[in-house]
Amino acid sequence: MTYLIQGRTNDWEVVIGLEVHAQIISDAKLFSGAATSFGAEPNSQVSLVDAGMPGMLPVINEFCIQQAVRTGLGLDAKINLHSVFERKNYFYPDLPQGYQISQYLHPIVGEGMVRLDMPDGTREIGVERLHMEQDAGKSIHDQDPNRTFIDLNRSGVALMEIVSKPDLRSPEEAGAYLRKLRAIVQYLGTCDGNMEQGSLRCDANVSVRPSGSDELRTRAEIKNINSVRFVMQAIEYEAERQVDVYETGGSVVQETRLYDPDRGETRSMRSKEDAHDYRYFPDPDLLPIDLTPDFVEEIKKNLPELPDAKKVRFISEYGVTESDAGILVAEQETAKYFEEVALGRDAKLAANWVIHELFGVLNKVGKGISDSPIVADKLGNLVDLISNNVISSRIAKDVFEEMVAKGKDPGVIVEEKGLKQITDAGEIEIAVNNVIADNADQVKKFREGNQKLVGWFVGQVMKKTQGKANPQMVNELLLEKLKG
């Protein structure tokens, strides 16, 4: 579905490119042995290299190189066997070296692609490149009214900057792209994808153009957005702002903007020329990275099953719908949980309980699947009880609520509360006969053609049996008696 902004004179199309900074999962920084754990005391994980002390030489962390290559392969991207680290010169108080070691002309990963499953079909979004760089430190402005403090724990942490092509055409596509990219790096184990902790950050480049046009107009860059929802909101606001500028006779200026989620608006941060003069040059302390095809092939052989492949397998192996498979593979933990529930069971029923019942509870309490109050094997046991006609689907919902509240095994709950399904034909027939005898008027209406009343009769029998009667047997016996 095409996302268009209706202006006073034109319909406008939005053009979006995302730059995603993903912190590499590694115990050490990109050029030093300092630790990278989140939440440590300020300036407690800083080597002399990270602090920019004179004479300190960076040493490349080979594991970070492997992680970047692994990510590139997961993006169906070209791995460049020759890449170069360069110095990107600019000044920030929290950049102690006075430059950032990054990659510019020769990145480690070239063009790739991310597939999105959108309501109107599959979209393929191009990846321009993935390059590696070191992170800066952090300036802290809110601890003293007169001073800014510097924490260098993040200084030197390894980042992958993944730059998309300007192929995204709506806030929804941008959100889907970011979620898919996060899923890929999480499956690969190259980034934890935690946006709240800053290990995944996004800059959005946004421009608009008249619908049907192919031109790329002046864009604004929205920096450091830390949630998928905020990325979508920022793009929507910025696109509408630019349309308003054009339609009132103005011109959009190339600038860097910030998104204020409290006000739901973007604000100008600084102007931005076509290209900053960062005076890039190859870092004289670091040799070029020259990889062998065997090195890349060995990493490729050990890649895990990624979301797209897992989705195809779930559809063929478990018989779940395409939309359900997409939901189940969106998070690695969810896919793992589902497979544990579905193992040797009715997979469609398992998917239904995971997606609808369990997710409903998790969304209500704001928890993820890893914090589920019901472990996978217990939910699997509940699926068994339903499949084996021990309990009805209706009773199962009551059992599920008890499982959420007390964490008990469903079999124990069923025994304690006497909830086993009635499958004795004689017992069910007595209940059916009683309902028919007590409701002669309704029987007459049914026999005169009101076939919908069968549902009412089923409800009455279930009420008499406290919901324990086997619904299929109730239906069959009722129809037999009512028609007779």
ABEGO torsion letter per residue (X at the ends): XBBBBBBAABBBBBBBBBBBBBBBBBABBAABABBABBGBBBGABBBAAAAGBBGBBBBBBAAAAAAAAAAAAAAGBBBBABBBBBBBBBBBAABAAGBBBBBBABBABBBBBBBBBBAAEBBBBBBABBBBBBBBBBBBAAABAABBBBBAAABGBBBBBBBBBBABABAAAAAAAAAAAAAAAAAAGABAGBAAAGABBBBBBBBBBBBGBABBBBBBBBBGBABAAAAAAAAAAAAAAAAAAAAAGBBBBBBBBBBBAAAGBBBBABBBBABBBAGBBBBAABBBBBBBAAAAAAAAAABBBBAAAAAAAAAAAAGBBAAAAAAAAABAAAAAAAAAAABGBBAAAAAAAAAAAAAAAAAAAGBBAAABABBAAAAAAAAAAAAAGABBAAAAAAAAAAAAAAGBBAAAAAAAAGABBBABAAAAAAAAAAAAAABAAAAAAAAAGBAAAAAAAAAAAAAAAGGABBAAAAAAAAAAAAAX
